[in-house]
Every structure is written in structure tokens, then in C-alpha cells.
Amino acid sequence: MKSPAVVTLTLSALLASPAYSACEDAPGPGVDWFECDLRQKDLEGADLSGANLAMSNLNGANLEGADLSGSNLTGAKLVETKLNRARLTDADMRWSDLTGASVRNSNLSRANMANARLGRSSFANSNLQSANLSDAEFTYARLNEANLKAVNLQRATLGDANLSGAQLDSSNLKGANLRGANLFKATLTEANLSGADLSWSNLSSVDLRRADLRGAQLQRTQVKWANLSQANLSGANLSQSVFTATNLSLSSLTGSDLRETVLRWVDLRKSNLSGANLSGADLAANHVVKSTLLKGAVLIDADLSAADLTGVDLREAQLSNAKMKGTALGDAQLEGAVWIDGTSCQSPSLGRCSANAPPGDKPLALGHNDA
């Protein structure tokens, strides 16, 4: 009679045999290749739809043109794997490692890639619409011209990634790290970028209309020929950034940090900068700030030379030491504002700063800096 230990070992061997045999099975829909070693395997054009490839090793494998729709690739190793033109719709790729993988011109719509490692990978021209990429790592990845509409990229790391021409409309990038990323000509209309880090990034020609950028980090960012109309930038940090020929009309910049920021030929019409800090900012020759709400804004040391502030609400604004040579202030509201020389503007102060001066004294002159 066999001892219990022998019986246990025999059963273990019998149970292990089918798993080993499955790794030798021919590729096909629904194949079970769980934890199989498939390194460097040539599976070009294979139909692996619905296959179980969880925890499998596919490093360096050739899966170009393969059908992996609905497959399970959880925790799979796909380092430097070729997945160009592959179909990965609805695939489960959580915790997978695609470092250096080539996934160009592929379809990954609705794929779940949460917590995946995708550094230095290429998803150029691929379709990732409605995919879950939360907490994924895309450092130095190439996502140029990719379809990323309605994608979940919450807390994802996209530092120094190439997203030029990518479509990110209605995507969720809340808390994402896009530091140093290239977003040239990318579209992010109605995207959620609240709390995201976009510092040092390239936002030239980007479309951020109606985007949510509350509390976002955009310091030292280059923004040229961009459209941020109706965007919400409340509480955002835009210090030391350069905005050139950019549309910020109807946007909200309440409480934002614009210290030492350059705003040249920027459209700020009907935008709200209440409580914003523009100390040392350069708005010189900015001729499109009409109907802007700057109530309570900090403009200490700001360069407003030749700016058109006609009709702007500057009530309670801080203008100490601001440069205002040639500034147009027709119909600007200045009640409660602190003027360039430290004088408090009293009511009425419309188009000029009126102080409670003794009879016979003239109101403070506007449109120049006497300092």
C-alpha cells in the first residue's frame, strides 16, 4: 500500500501534466497558455482570441497581426514584443510588462491595462479608445497620433512621452504625470487634467477647450498657438510659463499662480482671474484682455505696458510697482485696488484711480508708470 506522501506526489504529477501539455498546444482561439514560456515565439497572424496567456512569458515574441481580442494577458511579460497591427480589443492586460514593445497601428479599444509597464513602448497610430490605463507607466513611450479618446489615465506616468497629434478628448488624466511630455497638436477637449503635472511640457498648438485643469502643475510650460477657451485653470500653477498667441477667453484662472509668466498676444476676453497672482508677469502689448475679471488679482511688479485693459474688472487688485506705460484703462473698475504707487483707489474709480485727495488735487493719472 502506498504511503500518503507517495499518493500526494502522484496526484501532483498528474495535475501538472495537463498544464505542461497545454503549453505545447497549437495556437488557436481560447488556447490555455497560462504561465507558459513563449519567448521569441513566432505567432504572427495567429488567432488567439479569448486565449489565456496570464503570467506567460512572451518576451521578444512576434505577434504582429495576431488576434488577441478578449484574451487574458494579466501579468504577462511582453518586453520588446512585436504587436504591430494586432487586435487586442477588450483584452485584460493588467500588470503586464510591455517595456520597449512595438504596438503600432493596433486596436486596443476597451483593453484593461491598469498598472501596466509600458515605458519606451510605441503605440503610434493605435486605437486605445475607452481603454483603462490607470496607474500605467508610459515613461518615454511614443503615443503620437494615437486615439486615446475617453481613456482612463488617472495617476498614469507619461513623463517625457510623445503624445504629439494624439486624440485625448474626454479622457480622464486626473493626477497624471505628464512632466516634459510632448503634446504638440494633441486634442484634449473636455479632458480631466485636474491635479495633473504638465510642467516643462510642450503644449504648442494643443486643443484644451473646456478642459478641467484645476490645481494642475504647468510651471515652465511652453504654450504657443493653443486653444484653452472655457478651460478651468482655477488654482493651477502656471508660474514662469510662456503663453504666446493663445486663446484663454472665457477661461477660469481664479486663484491661479501666474508669477513671472509671459502672456503675449493672449486672448483673455471674459476670462476670470480673480485672486490670481501675476507678480512679475509680462502682459506687455497684450491687446485682447477686454472684459476680463481681475478682481483681487495680485499684479505686483507685473508688466502691463501697452496692454489693453479697457473694461477690465480690477477691483481690489494689487498693482504695486506694476509697469503700466501706455496701458489703456478705459472704463476699467479700480475701486479698492492698490495703485502702482501704493495708493488705495476709492469709489468711484472708473477708468482711473481716484484717491481721497484734498479739494483741488487731481486724481492719479493712468496709463503710465511714474516709478
C-alpha angles and dihedrals in degrees: 000000000000119000119243089251092057091048091051092051092048092051091048090053092049092049092048094051097071091049090053092046091051090061087058093050118117116257114268144128112308095008113165109229097154112167091351124156104238100155115159090358116158107232099151111162093359121155104234097153111155091007123153107234097150114151090359122144111237098156110156093000122148110238098153111152091003122147109234097155113151091004126146111239097156110157092355121155111235101158111164089350119158111238101154114151090004124148112232102157113157090359118155106231101156115154091003121147115230097159108162092358121151110228101159123158090004132140114237099153113158091002117151109230100156113158091004121152109234105155116153090003124136122231095160114161091358126140113238097155114160092000122149109239098156115152090002120147115232102162110164089354121151112233098153115154090001122148105240099157116153090000122156106233098155112160090354119153112234100157112162090355120153108238097155111152092002119148110231100157114155091001123147111236096156110159092358122153110234096156110158093359122152109235097163109160092353118148118226103161111167090357120153109237098153111151091003122144111234097155116145089009127137110244097166114147090357120152110225100156112161090356120155108236099156111156092358122153111237102151117149091008125151111229115176129162088352129149116224096155112158091002119149109233097159111155092001121147109234097155119151091005125136119230114185127177090344129153112232096154117146090007126138116235097161112157092359124150110240098156113155090355119149114226109181122170089348120159107229098160113153091353120142118234098161110157092003119147111231097162108157092001119150114227095151115151090007101149101176107066096106118141090015119150109227096159110157092359118154107234098161110155090357118152107234095158113153090356117147106232095164110155093359118150104236098159112150090001120150109235101161112152091354116156108238106162108153092000115156112223103167110159091352112154111234105164110143093006121136107236126222091269094047095262117142113236112230131204124305098039107148115156090348141044111258117196128192090259125169116267113284095028117119124237117258113280119245136211098046141067115238092188 
